[in-house]
Each structure stands twice: as structure tokens, then as C-alpha cells.
């Protein structure tokens, strides 16, 4: 069976390191699906779920708030400033953060504040979607 080495790393820790059959994640231009022997690639990724199917067929979910992916024929490396394992995600915290981002957007006084609030709201919406997707897979 063909596998590839997958590493998902945040600024704080390594969240996943192991062999996988398949990886799916939100690329900047759309969903990326990566199998062994994939063409080399470096691109940005959007906030959303990284799904990793391990050698046994089990899926691991990791939320990333954007980042960079490097793909080699036998290895995938995901680098993200912020990443959270599916089982560690907290829907209540994500809802509260989304609410705060919405308030910041309402109170934005200039274009820079508005852009920051919109970016934060986008990440929080993606995190909530990831939490719900993870919960439904269980």
C-alpha cells in the first residue's frame, strides 16, 4: 500500500506526524486532495479542516487558520500559525470568538480595522464549520 509522510505543525507544536493514504485540505483556490506520488507543490491554504486518512483508514481532523503546504511525491508538510486537533476544538469558545469578531466588525472605525475584523470573522466561521464537521463524523 502506498503512503506518504504527513506532518502538520503549528507555531506551538507538532500536531500530526505519521504515514497516511490521503490528505485533504482547503487550498487557496479550492479543496486539495493529495495521494502518494503527488506532483510537487507549494501553496497557501485557507482556514479550514485538514483531513488525514492514516494507513488503517482512520481519519484525523485538524483545524488550521491558514498557512502553507509543501507537497513532495512522498511527503506533505502543513505549516500553520494556529492549528487545533479536532478532539481539542471547543464549539462554545469558537462561538464566543465569532461573536467578538462580529462586534469588532460592527465597531470598525476605518478600513484597516474592518479588514482585520473580517479576517478574524472568516477564521472563526471556518473553525465553527470544522468543529461541526468533526462532531458529525464521530
N, C-alpha and C positions, 0 to 999 in steps of 0.2 A: 504494500500500500504506500502510495506517495504521500509524503507530509512535508511541511515546511516549518522552520523555526519561527515562532512568533514572540515578539517582545513588545509589551505595552508599558511605557514608562511615563510617569508624571514628574513634575519638579520635585516632589517629595519622596517618591518611592517607585519601585518596580511592581506593577500590578499583575502582570502575567508574563511568564516565560516558559515556553514549552512547545511541543510539537502539535501541529494542527493539520486537519484535512482541508480547511476552508476558513477564510476570514471575510467578513462583510462590514463595511463602514461607510459613513456619509462623506463622500468626496466633495470637493468644491463644486464640481459640475454635475454631481449626481451620485447615486449609490455605486460603490466599488465592490466587486466580488473577486476575491483573489484565491486561486488554486496553486498548487505546486507548479513550478516551471513558468510562472507568470513573467511577462516581459518586464525588465527593469523600469522603475518609475519612481519619481519623487514628486509629491504634490501636497497641497494643503488639504486639510479636512475640516468639515464643519462640525458644529456641536451636534452630538447625537450618540447613538449606540454603536459600539464595536461588538460584533458577534463573532465568537471564535468557536469553531467546531473542532473538538480535540480528536485524538486518534480513536477513542472509544465511541465517538459520535455524540458526546455530551456537549451542550452549548454553554459558553461562558459569556456573560454580558458585562461590558464596561462602558460607562458613560464618559465621554470626553467632551470638553468645552472647546473643541477646535484643536488644531495642531498641524503636525507634518507627518506624512507617512513615507517611508522608503521601502520599496519593494525590490527584491532581488529574486532570481529564479527559485531559491530555496530558503528565503528568509524575508520576514516582514517586520519592520520596526515602526512602532507608532509612538511619537513624541508629543506630549500634551502638557501644557502648564497645569491644567486641572483635570483629574480623572478620578472616577469613583467606581468601585466594583458594584455590580447590580445588587448584590445582597446587602451592601452598605448604604444604598440610597434611601433617603428619608423623604417621603412624599409631603409630610407636613412642613418640613424645612424648605422644600422646594416651592411649595405654595406660598409660604411666607416671603421667601426671596422674590418670587414673581410679583407678589403684591407690592413689595417695596420698590421694585423696578418700575411698576406701573405708576406708583406715586411719584417717583423721580421723573418719569416722563411727563406727567401732568404738571410738575413744578419746574420743568426746564425753562431757563431764562434766555438761553442762547442756543445756537446750532450745535455747539460742541457738547453742551450738557444733554441736548436732545439725542445726539448721536450715541453718546455713552449710555444713556438710559435705554435706547432702542437696542443696542448691542447686548446689554445685560438682560433685557426682557427676552430677546431672542434665545439666549443661552438657557434661561430659566424655563421657557416653553419647551425647548428641546429636552431639558432634564426631566420635566414632568412627563413628557411623552415616553422617554426612556424608562422612567420608573413604572409607568403603567404597562408598558410593553413587557418589562421584566416580570411584573406581578402576574400578568396574564399567561406567561409561559410556564409558570410554576405549576 
